[in-house]
């Protein structure tokens, strides 16, 4: 007897149930594959981010070393002493001394030529990578990577360096103290002590300067920095002996003032200047210039700026006018006073100092992203002296523009001695006329001219 099989038609419910079983059966491999591919992509992405982070960290490490080298430049300290000693002993001329001092300024001053950021992780992916790397470093007991811009040590160090190069030595010493406490690197600490010793020397505190140098020689005996400290100590001693010798007989003069400045004896130099000023006929542009130098070296920016302006106003054609304007330029560069820099550049259009033009066109680099406050006097160049100088500059530029319009004119000039000179006008100002004639260029003083006739 055959058994009859009854075949029931599949319902919609049965079909859906079969699909659910199929999906459930294949769900785990699909999820696993998706997770696997996601992990691979994440690892590749993370590896790429970490590689970028490491490259950035390397660049910042190199920049960090460079900035430490700039701020704790031991060579510059020796150079300043050496340069002044050579000038004092007349081994070099004052012009060579000034060129070497200006070149040293270019080394010490930091400006914008490279637009590198000190921020290590500036977006979400970089911050995530930094967090991942720092987590691993923490687990393995290594130092965490941090931005230079977030370092108290660098804020104190660059503040100290700023104050030192702007001759605000007391503030520099305090900031160097803070930087010293934030860093345990023996080389950097020794460099900080050297700079503190230099600051004390500039404040005419030789005992404290010697203490700083002796500490470096004792704590870091045998190192290159200890040798540098020994050299600086010898310079300090030699300068002190010469200072005492100059002051021993009580004689005063502008020449001795200059010698005291070369020996970094700024307080003694200022006292001597004030005595020389009382001598009738001695208040020359030369004496004014050296007084401005002393005030600048004592960190009195406002007073030195206005005195430099007076030097320029007193005689724009003197060598001291160019010296004063060059110093204005570097004061502005050191302190970050862009208005003062621009003022010096404007004045140089009148003075035509080729050396200053060279320094104006020179570029260095600057530290970016470091967020810290610096104290600096406003130069306050909106004084009566500066306003008078501005008018002179404007008049000079107006005269130059008028002169340009007059060039390429052919004229006949009759002089008081009845000479008749014909030629093309090369240039002209209120004092003289230069003609390009058939026998060459001839300069004629305006006071000698009787008549000028233009030729077509």
C-alpha positions as CSV (number, residue, x, y, z in Angstrom):
1,X,0.0,0.0,0.0
2,X,1.6,3.2,-1.1
3,X,1.7,6.2,1.3
4,X,0.4,9.3,-0.2
5,X,2.6,12.4,0.3
6,X,0.8,15.7,0.5
7,X,2.9,18.6,-0.9
8,X,1.8,21.9,0.6
9,X,2.5,25.1,-1.3
10,X,5.0,27.5,0.3
11,X,3.5,30.4,2.0
12,X,4.9,33.9,2.2
13,X,5.7,33.3,5.8
14,X,7.7,30.3,5.0
15,X,9.8,32.1,2.4
16,X,10.6,34.9,4.8
17,X,11.6,32.4,7.4
18,X,14.1,30.8,4.9
19,X,15.6,34.2,4.0
20,X,16.1,35.0,7.7
21,X,17.9,31.7,8.2
22,X,20.1,32.4,5.2
23,X,20.9,36.0,6.4
24,X,21.7,34.7,9.9
25,X,23.8,32.0,8.5
26,X,25.9,34.5,6.5
27,X,25.8,37.4,8.9
28,X,28.8,36.5,11.1
29,X,31.3,36.1,8.1
30,X,30.0,39.4,6.7
31,X,30.5,41.3,10.0
32,X,33.9,39.7,10.4
33,X,35.0,40.7,6.9
34,X,33.7,44.3,7.4
35,X,35.5,44.5,10.7
36,X,38.6,43.1,9.2
37,X,38.7,45.5,6.3
38,X,37.9,48.4,8.7
39,X,40.8,47.4,10.9
40,X,43.1,47.3,8.0
41,X,42.0,50.7,6.8
42,X,42.3,52.1,10.3
43,X,45.8,50.6,10.8
44,X,46.9,52.1,7.5
45,X,45.4,55.4,8.3
46,X,46.9,55.4,11.8
47,X,50.3,54.4,10.4
48,X,50.2,57.2,7.9
49,X,49.2,59.7,10.7
50,X,51.9,58.4,13.0
51,X,54.5,58.7,10.2
52,X,53.4,62.3,9.6
53,X,53.6,62.9,13.3
54,X,57.1,61.5,13.6
55,X,58.2,63.6,10.7
56,X,56.7,66.7,12.3
57,X,58.3,65.7,15.6
58,X,61.7,65.4,14.0
59,X,61.4,68.8,12.4
60,X,60.3,70.3,15.7
61,X,63.2,68.6,17.4
62,X,65.6,70.2,14.9
63,X,63.9,73.6,15.4
64,X,64.1,73.1,19.1
65,X,67.9,72.5,18.9
66,X,68.2,75.5,16.6
67,X,66.3,77.8,19.0
68,X,68.3,76.6,21.9
69,X,71.4,77.4,19.9
70,X,70.2,80.9,19.2
71,X,69.1,81.7,22.6
72,X,72.1,80.2,24.4
73,X,74.6,81.2,21.8
74,X,77.9,81.0,23.7
75,X,79.9,82.2,20.7
76,X,78.0,85.5,20.6
77,X,79.0,86.3,24.2
78,X,82.7,85.8,23.4
79,X,82.3,87.7,20.2
80,X,80.9,90.7,22.0
81,X,83.8,90.8,24.4
82,X,86.4,90.1,21.7
83,X,85.0,92.8,19.4
84,X,85.0,95.4,22.2
85,X,88.5,94.5,23.3
86,X,89.9,94.8,19.8
87,X,88.3,98.3,19.4
88,X,89.5,99.4,22.9
89,X,93.1,98.3,22.1
90,X,92.8,99.8,18.6
91,X,93.3,96.5,16.8
92,X,90.3,97.3,14.6
93,X,88.8,100.5,13.4
94,X,85.4,101.8,14.6
95,X,83.9,101.2,11.2
96,X,85.0,97.5,11.2
97,X,83.8,97.2,14.8
98,X,80.3,98.5,13.8
99,X,80.1,96.1,10.9
100,X,81.0,93.2,13.1
101,X,78.5,94.3,15.7
102,X,75.8,94.7,13.1
103,X,76.4,91.2,11.7
104,X,76.1,89.9,15.2
105,X,72.8,91.7,15.5
106,X,71.6,89.8,12.4
107,X,72.5,86.5,14.1
108,X,70.7,87.4,17.3
109,X,67.6,88.9,15.7
110,X,64.7,86.6,14.7
111,X,62.5,87.6,11.8
112,X,59.9,85.9,9.5
113,X,61.3,84.2,6.5
114,X,60.3,80.6,7.4
115,X,56.6,80.1,8.2
116,X,56.9,77.0,10.3
117,X,54.4,76.3,13.0
118,X,55.5,75.0,16.3
119,X,52.1,73.2,16.9
120,X,52.6,69.5,16.7
121,X,49.0,68.4,16.4
122,X,46.8,71.0,14.8
123,X,43.8,68.9,13.7
124,X,41.7,66.0,14.9
125,X,43.6,63.2,13.2
126,X,47.0,64.5,14.4
127,X,45.6,64.9,17.9
128,X,44.3,61.3,17.8
129,X,47.7,60.0,16.5
130,X,49.5,62.0,19.2
131,X,47.2,60.6,21.9
132,X,47.8,57.0,20.6
133,X,51.6,57.5,20.5
134,X,51.7,59.1,23.9
135,X,49.6,56.3,25.3
136,X,52.2,53.8,24.1
137,X,55.0,56.0,25.4
138,X,53.3,56.2,28.8
139,X,52.9,52.4,28.9
140,X,56.6,51.8,28.1
141,X,57.7,54.6,30.6
142,X,59.0,57.0,27.9
143,X,58.7,60.8,27.9
144,X,55.6,62.1,26.3
145,X,55.8,64.1,23.1
146,X,54.6,67.7,23.7
147,X,54.4,70.9,21.7
148,X,57.3,73.4,22.1
149,X,54.6,76.1,22.3
150,X,53.2,74.5,25.5
151,X,56.5,74.4,27.3
152,X,57.1,76.7,30.2
153,X,60.8,76.3,29.7
154,X,60.7,77.9,26.2
155,X,58.4,80.7,27.3
156,X,60.9,81.6,30.0
157,X,64.0,81.1,27.9
158,X,62.9,83.2,24.9
159,X,61.6,85.9,27.3
160,X,65.0,86.0,28.9
161,X,66.7,86.1,25.5
162,X,64.5,88.9,24.4
163,X,65.3,91.0,27.5
164,X,69.0,90.3,27.2
165,X,69.3,91.4,23.6
166,X,67.3,94.5,24.4
167,X,69.6,95.3,27.3
168,X,66.9,94.8,30.0
169,X,69.4,92.6,32.0
170,X,67.6,92.5,35.3
171,X,64.4,91.1,33.7
172,X,66.6,88.7,31.7
173,X,68.2,87.3,34.9
174,X,64.8,86.6,36.5
175,X,63.5,84.8,33.4
176,X,66.8,82.8,33.1
177,X,66.2,81.7,36.7
178,X,62.7,80.4,35.8
179,X,64.0,78.6,32.7
180,X,66.8,77.0,34.7
181,X,64.3,75.6,37.2
182,X,62.1,74.1,34.3
183,X,64.9,72.2,32.6
184,X,67.3,69.5,34.0
185,X,69.5,69.2,30.9
186,X,73.0,70.0,32.2
187,X,74.2,71.5,28.9
188,X,71.2,73.9,28.7
189,X,71.5,74.8,32.4
190,X,75.2,75.6,32.0
191,X,74.3,77.8,29.0
192,X,71.7,79.7,31.1
193,X,74.3,80.3,33.8
194,X,76.7,81.7,31.2
195,X,74.1,84.2,30.0
196,X,73.2,85.2,33.6
197,X,76.9,85.9,34.2
198,X,77.0,88.1,31.1
199,X,73.9,90.0,32.3
200,X,75.5,90.6,35.7
201,X,78.6,91.9,33.9
202,X,76.6,94.3,31.8
203,X,74.9,95.6,35.1
204,X,78.4,96.3,36.5
205,X,78.1,93.6,39.0
206,X,81.4,91.7,38.5
207,X,81.2,89.7,41.7
208,X,77.9,88.1,40.8
209,X,79.1,87.6,37.2
210,X,82.2,85.8,38.5
211,X,80.1,83.6,40.7
212,X,78.0,82.5,37.7
213,X,81.1,81.7,35.6
214,X,82.9,79.9,38.5
215,X,79.8,77.8,39.1
216,X,79.9,76.7,35.4
217,X,83.6,75.9,35.7
218,X,83.1,73.9,38.8
219,X,79.9,72.0,38.0
220,X,80.7,71.3,34.3
221,X,84.5,70.9,34.6
222,X,86.2,69.7,31.4
223,X,83.3,70.6,29.1
224,X,83.3,73.1,26.3
225,X,81.0,75.3,28.2
226,X,83.4,75.4,31.2
227,X,86.2,76.6,28.8
228,X,83.8,79.3,27.5
229,X,83.1,80.4,31.1
230,X,86.9,80.6,31.8
231,X,87.4,82.8,28.7
232,X,84.5,85.1,29.7
233,X,85.9,85.4,33.3
234,X,89.3,86.4,31.9
235,X,87.6,89.1,29.7
236,X,85.6,90.3,32.7
237,X,88.8,90.6,34.8
238,X,90.7,92.4,32.1
239,X,87.9,94.9,31.4
240,X,87.6,95.6,35.2
241,X,91.3,96.3,35.5
242,X,91.2,98.8,32.5
243,X,88.1,100.4,33.9
244,X,89.8,101.1,37.2
245,X,92.8,102.5,35.4
246,X,90.8,104.9,33.3
247,X,88.9,106.2,36.4
248,X,92.0,106.4,38.7
249,X,93.1,110.0,37.8
250,X,89.6,111.5,37.6
251,X,90.2,113.0,34.2
252,X,87.1,113.4,31.9
253,X,86.8,113.6,28.1
254,X,84.6,112.3,25.3
255,X,87.4,109.9,24.3
256,X,87.4,108.3,27.8
257,X,83.7,108.0,27.6
258,X,84.0,106.0,24.4
259,X,86.6,103.8,26.1
260,X,84.4,103.1,29.1
261,X,81.6,102.1,26.7
262,X,84.0,99.7,25.0
263,X,84.7,98.2,28.4
264,X,80.9,97.7,29.1
265,X,81.2,100.3,32.0
266,X,77.9,102.0,31.1
267,X,77.1,103.5,34.4
268,X,80.6,105.1,34.7
269,X,80.4,106.3,31.1
270,X,77.0,108.0,31.7
271,X,78.5,109.8,34.8
272,X,81.4,111.0,32.7
273,X,79.2,112.2,29.9
274,X,77.1,114.3,32.4
275,X,80.3,115.9,33.6
276,X,81.6,116.6,30.0
277,X,78.3,118.1,29.1
278,X,78.8,120.9,31.6
279,X,82.0,122.0,29.9
280,X,81.2,124.9,27.5
281,X,81.3,123.9,23.8
282,X,81.4,120.2,24.5
283,X,77.7,119.3,23.8
284,X,78.4,118.1,20.3
285,X,76.5,115.6,18.1
286,X,79.3,113.1,19.0
287,X,78.7,113.4,22.7
288,X,75.0,113.2,22.2
289,X,75.4,110.1,20.1
290,X,77.5,108.3,22.8
291,X,75.0,109.4,25.5
292,X,72.3,107.8,23.4
293,X,74.4,104.6,23.1
294,X,74.8,104.4,26.9
295,X,71.1,104.9,27.5
296,X,70.3,102.2,24.9
297,X,72.8,99.8,26.6
298,X,71.0,100.4,29.9
299,X,67.7,99.4,28.5
300,X,66.3,103.0,28.4
301,X,64.8,102.7,24.9
302,X,62.5,105.8,24.9
303,X,65.3,108.2,26.0
304,X,67.9,106.7,23.6
305,X,65.5,106.8,20.6
306,X,64.7,110.5,21.1
307,X,68.3,111.4,21.6
308,X,69.3,109.5,18.4
309,X,66.7,111.5,16.6
310,X,68.2,114.7,17.9
311,X,71.6,113.6,16.6
312,X,70.2,113.1,13.2
313,X,68.4,116.5,13.3
314,X,71.5,118.3,14.5
315,X,73.5,117.4,11.4
316,X,72.1,115.0,8.8
317,X,75.4,115.0,6.9
318,X,77.6,113.9,9.8
319,X,78.8,110.3,10.3
320,X,77.0,110.3,13.6
321,X,73.6,110.8,11.9
322,X,74.1,107.5,10.0
323,X,75.4,105.7,13.1
324,X,72.3,107.0,15.1
325,X,69.9,105.9,12.4
326,X,71.5,102.5,12.1
327,X,71.0,102.1,15.9
328,X,67.4,103.1,15.6
329,X,66.9,100.4,13.0
330,X,68.4,97.7,15.2
331,X,66.5,98.9,18.3
332,X,63.3,98.5,16.3
333,X,64.4,95.0,15.1
334,X,65.3,93.8,18.5
335,X,62.2,95.0,20.3
336,X,59.8,94.2,17.5
337,X,58.9,97.9,17.0
338,X,57.9,97.9,13.4
339,X,57.1,101.6,13.4
340,X,60.6,102.5,14.6
341,X,62.0,100.2,11.9
342,X,60.0,101.9,9.2
343,X,61.0,105.3,10.6
344,X,64.7,104.3,10.2
345,X,64.1,103.1,6.7
346,X,62.4,106.4,5.8
347,X,65.3,108.4,7.3
348,X,67.7,106.3,5.3
349,X,66.1,107.4,2.1
350,X,67.6,110.8,3.0
351,X,70.9,109.7,4.5
352,X,71.6,107.1,1.8
353,X,73.6,104.8,4.1
354,X,74.5,101.8,1.9
355,X,75.5,99.6,4.9
356,X,72.1,100.1,6.5
357,X,70.4,99.4,3.2
358,X,72.2,96.0,3.2
359,X,70.9,95.3,6.7
360,X,67.4,96.4,5.8
361,X,67.4,93.8,3.0
362,X,68.7,91.0,5.3
363,X,66.2,88.4,6.5
364,X,66.3,85.8,9.4
365,X,63.6,83.7,10.9
366,X,61.4,84.0,14.0
367,X,59.8,81.8,16.6
368,X,56.1,81.3,16.1
369,X,53.2,80.1,18.2
370,X,54.9,80.8,21.6
371,X,52.3,82.5,23.6
372,X,54.0,84.7,26.3
373,X,54.0,88.3,27.4
374,X,57.0,90.5,27.0
375,X,57.5,94.0,28.5
376,X,58.8,96.7,26.2
377,X,58.8,100.4,26.3
378,X,57.0,102.3,23.5
379,X,59.6,104.2,21.6
380,X,57.2,107.2,21.5
381,X,58.7,108.5,18.3
382,X,55.8,110.9,17.9
383,X,57.9,113.6,19.6
384,X,58.5,117.1,18.4
385,X,61.9,116.0,17.1
386,X,60.4,113.2,15.1
387,X,57.7,115.5,13.6
388,X,60.4,117.9,12.5
389,X,62.3,115.1,11.0
390,X,59.2,113.8,9.2
391,X,58.7,117.3,7.6
392,X,62.3,117.3,6.4
393,X,61.9,113.8,4.9
394,X,58.7,114.8,3.2
395,X,60.4,118.0,1.8
396,X,63.4,115.9,0.7
397,X,61.1,113.5,-1.2
398,X,59.2,116.4,-2.7
399,X,62.4,118.0,-3.9
400,X,63.6,114.7,-5.3
401,X,60.3,114.3,-7.2
402,X,60.6,117.8,-8.6
403,X,64.2,117.2,-9.5
404,X,63.2,114.1,-11.5
405,X,60.8,116.2,-13.5
406,X,63.5,118.6,-14.3
407,X,66.1,116.1,-15.5
408,X,66.8,115.7,-19.2
409,X,66.5,119.4,-19.7
410,X,69.2,121.1,-21.9
411,X,70.2,124.4,-20.4
412,X,72.8,127.1,-20.7
413,X,74.3,128.4,-17.4
414,X,76.0,131.7,-16.9
415,X,78.1,131.9,-13.7
416,X,79.3,134.9,-11.7
417,X,82.8,134.5,-13.3
418,X,81.1,134.9,-16.8
419,X,81.6,131.3,-17.7
420,X,78.9,129.9,-20.1
421,X,78.3,126.2,-19.7
422,X,75.9,124.2,-21.9
423,X,74.6,120.7,-21.1
424,X,71.9,118.4,-20.0
425,X,70.6,118.5,-16.4
426,X,71.8,115.4,-14.7
427,X,70.4,116.3,-11.2
428,X,69.5,119.3,-9.2
429,X,68.8,120.3,-5.6
430,X,68.7,123.5,-3.6
431,X,72.5,123.7,-3.3
432,X,74.0,122.5,-6.6
433,X,73.3,121.7,-10.3
434,X,75.0,118.9,-12.1
435,X,75.3,119.1,-15.9
436,X,76.2,116.4,-18.4
437,X,78.3,118.3,-20.9
438,X,80.5,117.3,-23.9
439,X,83.5,117.2,-21.6
440,X,81.9,115.3,-18.8
441,X,79.8,116.0,-15.7
442,X,80.2,119.4,-14.2
443,X,78.9,120.4,-10.8
444,X,77.9,124.1,-10.3
445,X,77.0,125.6,-7.0
446,X,73.7,127.4,-7.1
447,X,75.3,130.4,-5.3
448,X,77.6,130.9,-8.4
449,X,74.8,130.8,-11.0
450,X,73.8,134.2,-12.4
451,X,71.4,132.9,-15.1
452,X,69.9,129.7,-16.5
453,X,68.4,129.5,-20.0
454,X,66.6,126.5,-21.2
455,X,67.2,125.2,-24.7
456,X,64.7,123.3,-26.8
